[in-house]
Amino acid sequence: MSRASTVATEEQTSTGQNNPADSASAAPAAPEVLQLNQELGALKTQVQVLATENPTLTAGIFLVDLDTGSYLNFNGDTAFASASTIKVPILVAFFQAVDEGKVQLDQMLTLKSEHIVGGSGEMQDQAPGKKYSALEVAQNMIVVSDNTATNMMIELLGGAEVLNQHFANWGLSTTVLRNNLPDLEGTNTTSPKDLINIIAQVDRGNLVSVKSRDRILQIMRQTQNASLLPKGLGEGSVIAHKTGNIDTMLADAGMVDLPNGKRYLVAVMVKHSPETEKPAQTLIREISRISYRYLNGEETPDDSQVKIKN
């Protein structure tokens, strides 16, 4: 398993600010898909303590208890540089294309020189002309966060303009693909709420077939970087998730199944300076831990509200 910064070399960004969707802005707004009831006030208070006591970190959190519709929104609508979390909606677009018969899981894709970029994974080390099945490319994009695989997938699905139209139609208001990976300028954006929105729609079967939904979650459960949200979960929990890790932004978003049968979605994105990556890691792990304990019916101790030393 890769170390905490396994995808740190994927991308580099200098801003997490929102920039309205370029080609996606003209698309009609989709109806709100998240069925939200009351906010989890006690949990939000604990999250606010962690966030406000670490002023060098800018955090966005969105969490939804799928059983009750209770939620937590702390800067969840704020756009951040997406890093590799943009690969989640790309994965959904891939399986939607499969369901529509536009793409076959076993069709062979050819690696081209223009696809090859740095970052995680081994596809960058292969010679142009090597062939992979479409499913293999999709798996590499998520499991090992392979940027070369992602660029192959973007081309297969028609490019950024086509994908952005999908994202807008799905109600993702801040999710925009502006450059191929690794997007060193950090121009690709998303938000914690958008990431939860897309995972919720997959879970509900709104965008893909049941078979494709199961494949998406199966792939996301194999994500090798377990250094963030999984660190806060107790024994017996299962998470389907995707990380994002660049020079000034760290993120993890996914679906958690607890031993007690409860299922919730959580996304945490943290903008930080290059010198404060470790505190950002600790913040995501701590938010995951207190969320898990809260939703698992455990009392969260006061010592969870400690300042994370920068």
C-alpha positions in Angstrom: 0.0 0.0 0.0 1.3 3.4 -0.9 2.4 5.9 1.7 0.3 8.9 2.7 1.5 11.0 -0.1 1.2 8.3 -2.7 -0.4 10.7 -5.2 1.4 13.8 -4.0 3.2 14.0 -7.3 0.1 13.9 -9.4 -0.7 17.6 -9.4 0.2 20.9 -8.0 -2.1 23.9 -7.4 -2.0 27.4 -6.1 -5.7 28.1 -5.5 -8.8 26.4 -4.2 -11.2 29.2 -5.2 -14.3 28.6 -7.3 -14.4 29.6 -10.9 -17.8 29.2 -12.6 -18.1 26.3 -14.9 -16.8 27.2 -18.3 -18.7 25.0 -20.8 -20.9 23.6 -18.1 -22.4 26.9 -17.0 -25.0 27.0 -19.7 -26.5 23.6 -18.8 -29.8 23.6 -17.0 -29.7 23.1 -13.3 -30.6 19.6 -12.1 -33.1 19.1 -9.2 -31.5 18.7 -5.8 -30.8 15.0 -5.4 -29.7 14.9 -1.8 -32.6 14.4 0.5 -31.6 16.4 3.6 -33.4 16.7 6.8 -31.9 18.3 9.9 -28.3 19.2 10.4 -26.2 17.2 12.9 -25.6 20.1 15.3 -23.6 18.3 17.9 -21.3 16.8 15.3 -20.9 20.1 13.5 -19.9 21.8 16.7 -17.0 19.3 17.1 -16.0 19.7 13.5 -16.0 23.5 13.8 -13.7 23.3 16.9 -11.2 21.3 14.9 -11.4 23.6 11.9 -11.3 26.9 13.7 -8.4 25.9 16.0 -6.3 25.2 12.9 -6.4 28.5 11.0 -3.6 27.6 8.6 -6.0 24.9 7.1 -9.1 25.7 5.1 -11.5 22.8 5.4 -14.7 21.9 3.6 -16.8 19.0 4.9 -20.1 17.5 3.8 -21.6 14.4 5.4 -25.0 12.7 5.0 -26.5 9.9 7.0 -28.3 8.0 4.3 -30.7 6.4 6.7 -32.1 9.6 8.2 -31.1 12.4 5.8 -29.4 14.1 8.6 -26.3 16.0 7.4 -23.3 18.2 8.2 -22.3 21.1 6.0 -19.2 23.0 6.9 -18.0 25.0 3.8 -19.3 22.0 1.8 -20.4 24.2 -1.1 -17.0 25.8 -1.5 -15.0 24.9 -4.6 -11.5 23.5 -4.2 -8.9 22.3 -6.6 -10.2 18.8 -7.3 -6.9 16.9 -7.6 -7.7 13.2 -8.2 -11.3 13.4 -6.7 -12.3 14.5 -10.2 -11.8 10.9 -11.2 -15.0 9.9 -9.4 -17.4 11.7 -11.7 -15.3 10.5 -14.7 -15.7 6.9 -13.5 -19.5 7.5 -13.3 -19.5 8.9 -16.8 -17.6 5.8 -18.0 -20.2 3.4 -16.6 -23.0 5.5 -17.9 -21.5 5.2 -21.3 -21.2 1.4 -20.8 -24.9 1.2 -19.8 -25.8 3.2 -23.0 -23.8 0.8 -25.2 -21.4 3.5 -26.3 -18.4 1.8 -24.6 -17.7 -1.9 -24.0 -15.9 -3.0 -20.8 -13.6 -5.3 -22.8 -12.9 -3.0 -25.7 -9.2 -2.4 -26.2 -7.7 1.1 -25.8 -4.3 2.0 -27.1 -1.9 4.0 -25.0 -0.7 7.1 -26.8 2.3 9.3 -26.1 0.1 12.3 -25.3 -1.7 10.3 -22.6 1.5 9.6 -20.6 2.1 11.8 -17.6 3.7 11.5 -14.2 2.0 10.6 -10.9 1.0 7.3 -9.4 0.7 4.0 -11.2 2.7 2.0 -13.8 1.0 3.0 -17.0 3.4 5.9 -17.4 6.3 3.5 -17.7 4.8 1.6 -20.7 5.6 2.3 -24.3 3.0 3.9 -26.6 1.0 1.3 -28.4 0.4 -0.9 -25.4 -3.2 -1.9 -25.2 -5.5 -2.1 -22.2 -9.2 -3.0 -21.8 -11.5 -0.1 -21.0 -12.3 -1.7 -17.6 -8.6 -2.1 -16.7 -8.0 1.6 -17.5 -11.0 2.6 -15.3 -9.7 0.5 -12.5 -6.2 1.9 -12.7 -7.7 5.4 -12.7 -9.2 4.8 -9.2 -7.4 2.0 -7.4 -3.9 3.5 -7.9 -5.0 6.9 -9.0 -3.2 6.6 -12.4 -3.2 9.9 -14.3 -2.2 8.3 -17.6 -5.2 6.1 -17.3 -7.4 9.1 -16.5 -6.2 10.9 -19.7 -7.1 7.8 -21.7 -10.5 7.8 -20.1 -11.1 11.5 -20.8 -10.4 10.9 -24.5 -12.6 7.8 -24.6 -15.5 9.7 -23.2 -15.3 12.6 -25.6 -13.1 15.1 -23.8 -13.6 17.8 -21.2 -16.5 19.6 -22.9 -18.6 16.5 -23.1 -17.8 15.5 -19.5 -18.5 19.0 -18.1 -22.0 18.8 -19.8 -22.6 15.5 -18.0 -21.5 17.0 -14.7 -23.7 20.0 -15.0 -26.7 17.8 -16.0 -26.1 15.8 -12.9 -26.4 18.9 -10.7 -22.7 19.2 -9.9 -22.4 23.0 -9.6 -18.7 23.3 -9.0 -17.2 20.2 -10.7 -15.4 21.3 -13.9 -12.7 19.5 -15.9 -10.5 22.2 -17.5 -7.3 20.3 -18.1 -6.1 16.8 -18.5 -4.3 15.3 -15.5 -2.0 16.1 -13.8 -3.4 19.7 -14.0 -0.4 21.3 -12.3 -2.2 24.7 -12.1 -5.1 23.3 -10.2 -7.7 24.5 -12.6 -10.0 21.5 -12.2 -12.5 22.0 -9.4 -15.1 20.3 -7.3 -16.6 20.7 -3.8 -17.3 18.3 -0.9 -21.1 18.6 -1.6 -20.6 17.8 -5.3 -18.6 14.7 -4.4 -21.3 13.5 -2.0 -24.0 14.3 -4.6 -22.5 12.1 -7.2 -21.9 9.2 -4.9 -25.4 9.5 -3.6 -26.8 9.4 -7.1 -24.8 6.3 -7.8 -26.0 4.6 -4.6 -29.6 5.5 -5.5 -29.2 4.1 -9.0 -30.1 7.5 -10.6 -27.3 7.6 -13.1 -26.2 4.0 -13.8 -27.7 0.5 -13.8 -27.6 -1.6 -10.7 -24.8 -3.7 -12.2 -22.7 -0.6 -13.0 -23.4 0.8 -9.5 -22.1 -2.4 -8.0 -19.0 -2.2 -10.2 -18.3 1.4 -9.3 -18.5 0.7 -5.6 -16.4 -2.4 -5.9 -13.7 -0.4 -7.7 -13.8 2.4 -5.1 -13.5 -0.1 -2.3 -10.1 -1.2 -3.7 -8.6 2.3 -3.5 -5.0 1.7 -2.2 -4.5 4.9 -0.4 -6.0 4.2 3.0 -4.2 7.0 4.8 -7.0 9.5 5.3 -10.7 8.6 5.9 -10.1 4.9 6.5 -7.7 5.8 9.4 -10.7 7.1 11.4 -12.9 4.1 11.0 -13.4 1.3 13.5 -13.1 -2.5 12.9 -15.7 -4.0 10.6 -16.3 -0.8 8.6 -16.1 -0.8 4.8 -15.4 2.3 2.7 -15.6 2.9 -1.0 -13.7 6.1 -1.6 -11.3 8.2 -3.6 -8.5 10.4 -2.4 -6.9 13.6 -3.8 -3.5 14.8 -2.8 -1.6 17.7 -4.4 0.9 20.2 -3.2 -1.7 22.5 -1.5 -4.8 20.4 -1.2 -5.7 17.1 0.4 -9.1 15.3 0.1 -11.0 12.1 0.6 -14.6 11.3 -0.2 -16.6 8.1 0.0 -19.3 5.9 1.3 -18.9 4.2 4.7 -20.8 1.1 5.8 -20.7 0.6 9.6 -21.0 -2.7 11.4 -24.3 -1.6 12.9 -25.8 -1.4 9.4 -25.7 2.4 9.0 -24.4 3.9 5.8 -23.2 7.4 5.4 -21.3 9.6 2.9 -18.5 11.9 3.8 -16.2 14.2 1.9 -13.4 16.3 3.4 -11.3 18.7 1.4 -8.5 20.7 3.0 -6.5 23.5 1.4 -3.1 23.9 3.1 0.4 25.2 2.5 3.0 22.8 1.3 4.5 22.8 4.8 1.3 21.7 6.5 0.4 18.5 4.7 0.8 16.4 7.8 -1.6 18.6 9.9 -4.1 18.4 6.9 -3.8 14.6 7.0 -4.4 14.6 10.8 -7.5 16.9 10.4 -9.1 14.5 7.8 -8.4 11.5 10.0 -9.8 13.2 13.1 -13.0 14.4 11.3 -13.4 10.8 10.1 -12.9 9.4 13.6 -15.4 11.7 15.4 -18.0 11.2 12.6 -17.6 7.4 12.8 -18.0 7.4 16.6 -21.0 9.7 16.4 -22.8 7.7 13.8 -21.8 4.4 15.4 -23.6 5.5 18.6 -20.4 6.0 20.6 -19.8 8.9 22.8 -17.1 11.1 21.4 -14.6 12.0 24.1 -13.6 15.6 24.8 -10.0 14.8 23.8 -11.1 14.6 20.2 -11.4 18.4 20.2 -7.7 19.0 20.5 -5.7 21.4 18.4 -3.7 19.8 15.6 -0.2 21.1 15.9 1.1 22.6 12.7 
